[in-house]
């Protein structure tokens, strides 16, 4: 066997993986937000969830992409664990379409179809309106070309006549249960190493179609691939929250359970599938002749595809009735963390993961920004509480003094967290922007970079207010008079309403958001600040309180007004408009 044949084989597998990745990314660019909304909306029950997972996976040609996306949605709180389990079950059925495409490519010469796809694809790529369709056709062309090359390479390798290869597989007892377990393990390890069940499936089809690998060992490899592919979602969920890790574990449980029960009916089940396809398990070269034997062997790729489909369909049919029990099981295995991570800086939704696409990465960043936004409102709530504590503590020896200092330290910690979150999210978005993105996604990233910058400014404003309150509390200045406290609480209530509106937008769809409400609150804040500014001058002149107290009082008012401006900037960035445009 020539070294160039080995390189051709490996290069074809790489081209196959690239083609599938290109198709998946192109479809996600075309579907984009719609794909995400479909997953979120079409999971009302276990059957619609399964159907959704099946259709999405069949469309993007990658169960890994669907599973990683589903885990991300669970991490983001868009899907419940039960919904995610049903989607993952459907994804396992949808991914079997890939095996059928590959079996067709191994059985027939479809290489000629690649060239028209390349031609049409390159024409569409240079047309801005249809370039994502062109990207999809280019990926499809690479996939077809890779399958054709694999078929030719597999024939040129003459594996069925290679005595070394035949002796290697003959060294395993085909009737031994241990042999099945060995090939099962080998399939899992290979899939884990290359992070692509499609590539391992292609190798399996070449070995089986050439007559080198018996069908029973080949199917054992396919079963191992089903376990190996679950490692991807579990790796993606390692840095995610508890629910996301449970969803990934449910994926592994689904496939492992299927492999376990199929082992009990291994040969009868395979014989049944072979009967459907018309493959004779007992045919040998000596009995039927070389021509008939090779014609029979050519059906093996379809046997593998049929087994893959039957295995996942039957497994889904068995387990779909037990989703609540699976949910309880994974919840029992993965216990929630007892420590409160709220006070620690940690990105909740952005994960390294595998098979990440720009569209999915943008979704994760979007959810992280939503978390950032919620955290800033909580920080402002602490500032309001700090003001209340300062008003109820008349001296530093009061019992409230320790509570005041503790709360101030917590606010200070939040300010550091906001700085780190801005930096981490911005760096992540910058790394995503290096990929080939759609115009919509590029615009989203620009808007999101502005959002994180403005959110960090909200954190700065909150900390400035906390420092001002602390300076007054720990200094020798007089306390605010009652009406000042009333005015401050009213201003902070308006500001909190503005933050609530912002978080409502960050957590929902833009189409259902009334942006005028945010602008109206901002106008109220500005008018109220101007009114109090004039009143403050009169109150100081009337000696109702000192000039120093009045200065601190207006500093807090001005910070509230600035905070309101930052909120408007976030909303404008999110909505893609300016206040003057409304």
HELIX and SHEET records of a PDB file:
HELIX    1   1 UNK A    3  UNK A   31  1                                  29    
HELIX    2   2 UNK A   33  UNK A   41  1                                   9    
HELIX    3   3 UNK A   46  UNK A   60  1                                  15    
HELIX    4   4 UNK A   63  UNK A   75  1                                  13    
HELIX    5   5 UNK A   81  UNK A   94  1                                  14    
HELIX    6   6 UNK A   96  UNK A  107  1                                  12    
HELIX    7   7 UNK A  112  UNK A  125  1                                  14    
HELIX    8   8 UNK A  128  UNK A  130  5                                   3    
HELIX    9   9 UNK A  131  UNK A  157  1                                  27    
HELIX   10  10 UNK A  159  UNK A  161  5                                   3    
HELIX   11  11 UNK A  163  UNK A  170  1                                   8    
HELIX   12  12 UNK A  177  UNK A  194  1                                  18    
HELIX   13  13 UNK A  197  UNK A  209  1                                  13    
HELIX   14  14 UNK A  215  UNK A  228  1                                  14    
HELIX   15  15 UNK A  230  UNK A  236  1                                   7    
HELIX   16  16 UNK A  242  UNK A  264  1                                  23    
HELIX   17  17 UNK A  266  UNK A  277  1                                  12    
HELIX   18  18 UNK A  285  UNK A  288  1                                   4    
HELIX   19  19 UNK A  290  UNK A  297  1                                   8    
HELIX   20  20 UNK A  300  UNK A  319  1                                  20    
HELIX   21  21 UNK A  320  UNK A  322  5                                   3    
HELIX   22  22 UNK A  323  UNK A  333  1                                  11    
HELIX   23  23 UNK A  341  UNK A  343  5                                   3    
HELIX   24  24 UNK A  358  UNK A  392  1                                  35    
HELIX   25  25 UNK A  400  UNK A  432  1                                  33    
HELIX   26  26 UNK A  439  UNK A  474  1                                  36    
HELIX   27  27 UNK A  482  UNK A  507  1                                  26    
HELIX   28  28 UNK A  510  UNK A  512  5                                   3    
HELIX   29  29 UNK A  515  UNK A  541  1                                  27    
HELIX   30  30 UNK A  547  UNK A  575  1                                  29    
HELIX   31  31 UNK A  579  UNK A  581  5                                   3    
END                                                                             
